[in-house]
Amino acid sequence: MSIVIIRQDNKIEAWKTALEESAKDIQFFSFLEPHPKEDIKVAFVWKHPVGILKDYPNLKYIASFGAGVDFLLDDDTISTDVPITRVVDPILASDMSEFVLASILEYLKNLTHYKKDQLETVWKPQTYRRITDVKVGIMGMGALGSDLAKTLTNVGFEVVGFANSSKKESSIKVYCGHKERNSFLRESNILVCLLPLTPQTEGILNSDLFSQLPKGAYIINVARGGHLNDQDLLDSIDRGQLSGASLDVFHEEPLRENHPFWTHEKINITPHIASVSDITSVIPQLLENYDRFKRDLPLNNLVLRQKGY
């Protein structure tokens, strides 16, 4: 049995080499090289060309290289009979928590403003805020959200969470479901989006949601670009309902050159680097699930299509 690796970035050869070194008895193919597609039963995938998986007539199992799977669920050429798994990785979670913590502290201490002032040779001290001055709301209390909650509370932040279903989080209060969403939002001076992207959460970061936040709230989106209504964010910042935003994910990546986010002084953008799958940490998960697949055992981190994650 052979495995095809499908990625649309410059990392495919690095992953292929690492996989070959870790499992010398398995034949791995890059989708860019000639390979017997009829022999492929397993695909390791990250943001594949839509429709390409239908070229593998005997495909039985798909593994995402990362925590996200929306790109697979959006491809309606993939049979619903083919199981999909995702990565749940402690390194991925800690990387995300470190990035969000850095983004929050940058905001509280005005560091981006000072960098701009430096380039313009401006000396202009500003009032800063402390950890105790704000409450952080985390939308999405899965593996990433739970790790972030622990990281922030350990530093001294007051944190609340929001989830669609009941969560056992002893360290923080977690609001649950649509009926409790506005109560959660009213407490969130800084709102971090870590929701999975599903039909129910697409566009959830919109003017209606922003209006429920305390005036001057700050938005951090490290989930998916599809969660955000771009124009609603711009309008809410410009009228003062929001004080700004830190965005790592976008509808179109790379972000187009003429997008207003680039030049907005109250929006920080980063190129989808908040948390990147680590080869040495992810490969053991992929290979363990491959072994479970061969032995007809239940797969770890199986995606539930009806939930979207």
C-alpha positions as CSV (number, residue, x, y, z in Angstrom):
1,M,0.0,0.0,0.0
2,S,1.3,3.5,-0.9
3,I,0.6,6.9,0.4
4,V,0.3,10.1,-1.6
5,I,1.4,13.5,-0.1
6,I,-0.6,16.4,-1.4
7,R,0.4,20.0,-0.4
8,Q,0.4,23.3,-2.2
9,D,3.4,24.9,-0.6
10,N,7.2,24.6,-0.7
11,K,7.3,22.0,2.1
12,I,6.2,18.8,0.3
13,E,9.7,17.4,-0.2
14,A,10.6,18.1,3.4
15,W,7.6,16.2,4.6
16,K,8.2,13.3,2.1
17,T,11.8,13.0,3.3
18,A,10.9,13.0,6.9
19,L,8.1,10.4,6.4
20,E,10.4,8.1,4.4
21,E,13.1,8.3,7.2
22,S,10.4,7.4,9.8
23,A,8.8,4.6,7.9
24,K,11.2,2.9,5.5
25,D,8.7,0.1,4.7
26,I,6.1,2.5,3.3
27,Q,6.3,4.0,-0.2
28,F,5.4,7.7,-0.3
29,F,4.7,9.7,-3.4
30,S,4.5,13.4,-4.0
31,F,1.4,14.1,-6.0
32,L,3.6,16.1,-8.3
33,E,5.7,13.1,-9.4
34,P,4.5,10.1,-11.5
35,H,2.8,7.5,-9.3
36,P,0.3,4.7,-9.6
37,K,-2.9,6.4,-8.6
38,E,-4.9,3.1,-8.5
39,D,-2.6,1.8,-5.8
40,I,-3.2,4.7,-3.5
41,K,-5.5,4.0,-0.5
42,V,-4.3,6.8,1.8
43,A,-3.6,10.5,1.3
44,F,-1.8,12.9,3.6
45,V,-3.2,16.3,2.6
46,W,-2.9,20.0,3.3
47,K,-4.9,22.5,1.2
48,H,-5.1,20.3,-1.9
49,P,-6.2,21.4,-5.4
50,V,-10.0,21.0,-5.2
51,G,-11.1,17.9,-7.0
52,I,-7.8,16.2,-7.2
53,L,-8.7,13.4,-4.8
54,K,-11.3,12.0,-7.1
55,D,-8.4,10.9,-9.3
56,Y,-7.6,8.1,-6.7
57,P,-10.3,5.4,-7.4
58,N,-9.3,3.3,-4.4
59,L,-8.8,6.0,-1.8
60,K,-10.0,4.8,1.6
61,Y,-8.6,7.3,4.1
62,I,-7.5,11.0,4.2
63,A,-5.3,12.6,6.9
64,S,-5.0,16.3,7.2
65,F,-1.5,17.5,8.0
66,G,-2.9,20.1,10.5
67,A,-5.8,20.8,12.9
68,G,-7.9,22.4,10.1
69,V,-10.1,20.3,7.8
70,D,-12.4,22.9,6.3
71,F,-10.6,22.7,3.0
72,L,-11.4,19.0,2.8
73,L,-15.0,19.3,3.9
74,D,-15.5,22.1,1.3
75,D,-14.5,19.7,-1.5
76,D,-17.7,18.0,-2.6
77,T,-15.9,15.7,-4.9
78,I,-14.6,13.7,-1.9
79,S,-16.9,10.8,-1.0
80,T,-18.6,11.1,2.4
81,D,-17.6,7.4,2.9
82,V,-13.9,8.3,3.1
83,P,-12.9,9.0,6.8
84,I,-10.9,12.1,7.5
85,T,-8.6,12.7,10.5
86,R,-7.0,15.9,11.8
87,V,-3.9,16.6,13.9
88,V,-4.3,17.3,17.6
89,D,-0.8,18.3,18.7
90,P,0.4,19.8,22.0
91,I,3.2,21.7,20.2
92,L,0.6,23.2,17.8
93,A,-1.4,24.2,20.8
94,S,1.5,25.8,22.7
95,D,2.6,27.7,19.6
96,M,-0.8,29.1,19.2
97,S,-1.0,30.1,22.9
98,E,2.3,31.8,22.7
99,F,1.3,33.8,19.6
100,V,-2.0,34.9,21.1
101,L,-0.3,35.9,24.3
102,A,2.2,38.0,22.4
103,S,-0.6,39.6,20.4
104,I,-2.4,40.6,23.5
105,L,0.6,42.0,25.2
106,E,1.6,44.0,22.1
107,Y,-1.9,45.5,22.1
108,L,-1.9,46.3,25.9
109,K,1.6,47.9,25.7
110,N,1.1,49.8,22.3
111,L,4.2,48.2,20.8
112,T,3.1,48.5,17.2
113,H,2.4,52.2,17.7
114,Y,5.9,52.7,19.0
115,K,7.4,50.9,16.0
116,K,5.5,53.2,13.7
117,D,6.6,56.2,15.8
118,Q,10.2,55.0,15.6
119,L,10.2,54.9,11.8
120,E,8.8,58.5,11.8
121,T,11.3,59.6,14.5
122,V,8.4,60.5,16.8
123,W,8.7,60.4,20.6
124,K,5.2,60.1,22.0
125,P,4.6,58.1,25.2
126,Q,1.1,56.6,25.4
127,T,-1.0,55.2,28.3
128,Y,-0.7,51.5,28.6
129,R,-2.9,48.9,30.2
130,R,-2.2,46.0,32.5
131,I,-3.2,42.3,32.5
132,T,-5.6,43.1,35.3
133,D,-7.4,45.7,33.3
134,V,-9.0,43.4,30.7
135,K,-10.9,40.1,30.4
136,V,-10.1,37.8,27.5
137,G,-12.9,35.8,25.8
138,I,-12.0,32.7,23.9
139,M,-14.5,31.6,21.2
140,G,-13.9,27.9,20.7
141,M,-12.8,25.6,23.6
142,G,-11.3,22.7,21.7
143,A,-7.7,21.6,22.2
144,L,-6.3,25.0,21.1
145,G,-8.8,27.1,23.1
146,S,-8.3,25.0,26.3
147,D,-4.5,25.3,26.1
148,L,-4.8,29.1,25.5
149,A,-7.1,29.4,28.5
150,K,-4.5,27.7,30.7
151,T,-1.7,29.8,29.4
152,L,-3.5,33.1,29.9
153,T,-4.8,32.3,33.4
154,N,-1.2,31.2,34.4
155,V,0.0,34.6,33.4
156,G,-2.7,36.3,35.4
157,F,-5.4,37.1,32.9
158,E,-9.1,36.7,33.7
159,V,-10.5,34.5,31.0
160,V,-14.0,33.3,29.9
161,G,-14.8,30.8,27.2
162,F,-17.5,30.1,24.7
163,A,-18.4,26.7,23.1
164,N,-21.4,25.4,21.2
165,S,-21.6,22.4,23.5
166,S,-20.9,21.9,27.2
167,K,-17.2,21.8,28.2
168,K,-15.6,20.7,31.4
169,E,-13.1,23.5,32.1
170,S,-12.4,23.8,35.8
171,S,-10.1,26.8,35.4
172,I,-12.5,29.2,33.7
173,K,-16.2,29.9,33.2
174,V,-17.4,28.6,29.8
175,Y,-20.6,29.9,28.3
176,C,-22.5,27.4,26.2
177,G,-24.7,27.7,23.1
178,H,-26.5,30.6,21.4
179,K,-28.5,31.6,24.5
180,E,-25.4,32.3,26.5
181,R,-23.3,33.9,23.7
182,N,-24.2,37.5,24.4
183,S,-23.4,37.1,28.1
184,F,-20.0,35.8,27.1
185,L,-19.5,38.7,24.6
186,R,-20.4,41.4,27.1
187,E,-17.5,40.2,29.3
188,S,-14.9,40.1,26.5
189,N,-12.6,43.1,26.3
190,I,-10.3,41.1,24.0
191,L,-12.0,38.5,21.8
192,V,-10.0,35.6,20.5
193,C,-11.6,33.5,17.7
194,L,-10.5,29.8,17.7
195,L,-13.7,28.3,16.3
196,P,-13.7,25.6,13.7
197,L,-15.0,26.9,10.3
198,T,-18.4,25.4,9.7
199,P,-21.6,26.6,8.0
200,Q,-22.8,27.7,11.4
201,T,-19.6,29.8,12.2
202,E,-18.9,31.3,8.8
203,G,-19.1,35.0,9.0
204,I,-19.7,35.0,12.8
205,L,-17.3,37.9,13.4
206,N,-19.7,40.5,12.1
207,S,-21.3,43.8,13.1
208,D,-24.0,42.1,15.2
209,L,-21.4,40.3,17.3
210,F,-19.2,43.3,17.6
211,S,-22.1,45.4,18.9
212,Q,-22.4,43.0,21.9
213,L,-18.8,43.5,22.9
214,P,-17.7,46.2,25.4
215,K,-17.0,49.5,23.6
216,G,-13.4,49.5,22.5
217,A,-13.0,45.7,22.5
218,Y,-10.1,44.2,20.5
219,I,-10.4,41.3,18.1
220,I,-7.8,38.5,17.5
221,N,-8.6,36.1,14.7
222,V,-6.3,33.1,14.5
223,A,-8.9,30.5,13.3
224,R,-10.0,31.0,9.6
225,G,-10.5,34.0,7.4
226,G,-14.1,32.8,6.7
227,H,-15.1,33.7,10.2
228,L,-14.7,37.4,9.6
229,N,-16.8,39.9,7.7
230,D,-14.0,42.2,6.6
231,Q,-16.1,45.3,6.0
232,D,-18.0,44.9,9.3
233,L,-14.6,44.9,11.1
234,L,-13.5,48.0,9.3
235,D,-16.7,49.8,10.0
236,S,-16.8,48.8,13.7
237,I,-13.2,50.0,14.2
238,D,-13.8,53.3,12.3
239,R,-16.8,54.2,14.4
240,G,-15.1,53.3,17.6
241,Q,-17.0,50.2,18.7
242,L,-13.7,48.3,18.3
243,S,-10.3,49.6,19.1
244,G,-8.5,47.4,16.6
245,A,-7.7,43.9,15.5
246,S,-4.9,41.3,15.1
247,L,-5.5,39.1,12.1
248,D,-3.5,36.0,11.1
249,V,-6.0,34.4,8.7
250,F,-7.9,35.8,5.7
251,H,-10.5,34.9,3.1
252,E,-7.8,35.0,0.4
253,E,-4.2,34.1,1.2
254,P,-1.9,35.7,0.4
255,L,-3.9,38.8,1.2
256,R,-4.4,40.8,-2.0
257,E,-2.1,43.9,-2.3
258,N,-5.0,46.4,-2.4
259,H,-6.9,45.1,0.6
260,P,-7.5,47.9,3.2
261,F,-6.2,45.8,6.0
262,W,-2.6,46.5,4.8
263,T,-2.7,50.2,5.5
264,H,-5.2,50.4,8.4
265,E,-3.3,51.8,11.5
266,K,-5.4,49.8,13.9
267,I,-5.1,46.4,12.3
268,N,-2.1,44.2,12.6
269,I,-1.7,41.4,10.1
270,T,0.5,38.4,10.0
271,P,0.8,35.8,7.2
272,H,-1.0,32.8,8.8
273,I,1.9,31.9,11.0
274,A,0.3,31.7,14.5
275,S,0.8,28.0,14.7
276,V,2.4,25.8,12.1
277,S,2.5,22.0,12.2
278,D,5.8,20.6,13.4
279,I,7.1,17.8,11.3
280,T,8.7,15.8,14.2
281,S,5.6,16.1,16.3
282,V,3.0,15.4,13.6
283,I,4.6,12.5,11.8
284,P,4.1,10.0,14.7
285,Q,0.4,10.8,14.7
286,L,0.1,10.3,11.0
287,L,1.9,7.0,11.0
288,E,0.1,5.7,14.1
289,N,-3.2,6.3,12.4
290,Y,-2.0,4.7,9.2
291,D,-1.1,1.6,11.2
292,R,-4.6,1.7,12.8
293,F,-6.1,2.0,9.4
294,K,-4.2,-1.1,8.2
295,R,-5.3,-3.1,11.2
296,D,-8.9,-1.9,10.9
297,L,-8.9,-0.2,14.3
298,P,-10.7,3.1,15.1
299,L,-8.8,6.1,13.9
300,N,-7.6,8.8,16.3
301,N,-8.9,12.3,15.9
302,L,-11.6,11.3,13.5
303,V,-13.5,14.2,11.9
304,L,-17.3,14.3,12.4
305,R,-18.6,15.7,9.2
306,Q,-21.9,16.7,10.8
307,K,-20.0,19.0,13.2
308,G,-17.4,20.1,10.7
309,Y,-14.4,19.2,12.8
